[in-house]
Amino acid sequence: MQIEQTEINGFLIDEFNQHKLDVGKKEGICPLCSHDRKPENKKSKCSSYDWERGLGTCHNCSSTFQLHTYQRKGASDREYVRPEPYIEKLLKSKATQWFESRGISQQTLTDLRVGEGVEYMPQTGKQENTIQFNYIIGDQLINVKYRDGRKNFKLYKGAEKVFYNINSIVGYKECVITEGEMDVLALHEAGITNAISVPNGATLHHNNLDYLDNCIDYFEDKEKIILAVDTDEPGLALRRELVRRLGAEVCFLVDFKGSKDANEYLQNHGKEKLKQTIKKARAYPLENVTTFKDIEGDVEDFVTNGFKPGFQIGLSNFDRIFSTYTSQFITVTGIPSSGKSDFVDQMVVGYNANYNWKTAFASPENAPNYLHAHKLMRKVWGDMPQREDIGSPKWKEVGEHVNDNFFFIDMEKYTLESVLRKGAELVKRKGIKCLVIDPFNKVRDKNASSLDVNVYTMEYLTKIESFAKKYDVLVFIVAHPTKMYKTQDGKIEEPTMYNIKGGGEWYDASYHGLLVHRDYEAKNTKVKVLKVKFQNLGDNGAECFFTWEPSSGSYIPQENVEISNEKMPWE
């Protein structure tokens, strides 16, 4: 009897019943250990089969095995290098002893296929004896992490980045995410086999989680995801990004109580206590409810260090007068053809260069997309690509960078609801950190025509704010002024946020406001800070000037930052 099922938990079945077991039976032999048992026990029913989940469990060797092989539905189209096939062999006694000193047994090393071998390490510039952590999907070796005796690491060059031990969570409604392979080994030692690790640890600002992009389908069926990452600042940054991508409602947190990570906790307290600590993982703080305990660390940090610096785009004159946090939105205005969209592109390219942030654009006026992609490509390239550059290494490098970091929301009819829904999906699947709506009047709410302009504007901006806070995204809204006046010499006056339709609401609700104004006679572009909500992030009324460089399409700072004496509305 074959079960008529083409996929399990979102994964296509590649080979049904790979071990040729008794299909439909709830128990039977173990394909991993039965052949090594005494003759009288070779046919013992030591395993349970769960055909619905596609998993088997052995009560003799305590192993969990997949009944089928799977094909990833959302696998990347990019071509990756594959390491040489893994060769099963025992670690040398010296390596085994080192693992034993860390609380890791030979059985765990065998279960997770930890190897050993000589590898060139760039940190030392020579061949080194290394421990090798094998990253396997199905039965395919995808990547290898090498670790030498000096605690230098490297991944296999050009290979796909995925989670370590990712096979182990297929079929489970729960899983544990750690920050290192040693933590996965520690949890396996404690009997927690559905544990995985990020491939390259954590950093403070560059947790773009490209490995999550490659493995997002593995988490679609998860009801509980336990985040057992390090408790240092980079680890907490990684935790925040995982929560943002996977959803706070399924995330649970572990407190290792003075230990740095799972492996250290294992050494300090033993297997059983580690297992119990994982089981006691607490739910991520309730949405819309905050207690002092939830933010005590932030309060302590503020008392010690004051305001955290804002994020900057890397243009010296602009960075002196403006910065921002995420979970906010910026309103950008200016008269037509003043360079608003172009300067927003400059900002997101800057955030990408400084912090590895990815951006999604809902930009009907920047269509067609190939022209917008070309503009971004010029800014990243630093020059105008020529026909002879097509197919060159730099063309491929820049094209790949733009492909991986900038996404164009392409709809027949743009509505705010559909854009925010697609934005949320891009947070989860690609990890975007910025969303650009350009312009506001082309991405309308479905209730626009039935509401008073002020009421509608406030509802619109409230939805933007809610999205920004929920997904920790920085949103840009490009908004054209509707009222423009000429001066006595015939020039159009610089607009303010009050010149946007529903202007009072724009000024009140926006976290920040920027004016982009191009002076064709002076051949410069002025950017003026119309509003910053928090005074530590910028100077209200401050202005800076740029020369627009046509080849790269980039803004070059003119180092004459000027502070306006204009009074702000609240003054």
Secondary structure, DSSP 8 states (H G I E B T S, - for coil): -----SEETTEEEEETTTT---TT-SEE--TTTGGGS-GGGTT---EEEETTTTEEEETTT--EEESSEEE-TT--SS--------------HHHHHHHHHTT--HHHHHHTT-EEEEEEETTTTEEEEEEEEEEEETTEEEEEEEEETT--EEE-TT-----BTGGGGTT-SEEEEESSHHHHHHHHHTT--SEEE-SS---SS----HHHHHHGGGGTT-SEEEEE--SSHHHHHHHHHHHHHH-GGGEEE---TT-SSHHHHHHHH-HHHHHHHHHT-EE---TT---HHHHHHHHHHHHHH-S---B--S-HHHHTTB-B-SS-EEEEE-STTSSHHHHHHHHHHHHHHHH--EEEEE-GGG-SHHHHHHHHHHHHHTS---GGGTTSHHHHHHHHHHHHHEEE---SS-BHHHHHHHHHHHHHHH-EEEEEE--GGGSB-TTGGGS-HHHHHHHHHHHHHHHHHHHT-EEEEE--BS---B-TTS-B----GGGBTTHHHHHHH-SEEEEEEEETTTTEEEEEEEEESSGGGB-TTEEEEEEEETTTTEEEEEEEEEE-----TT-
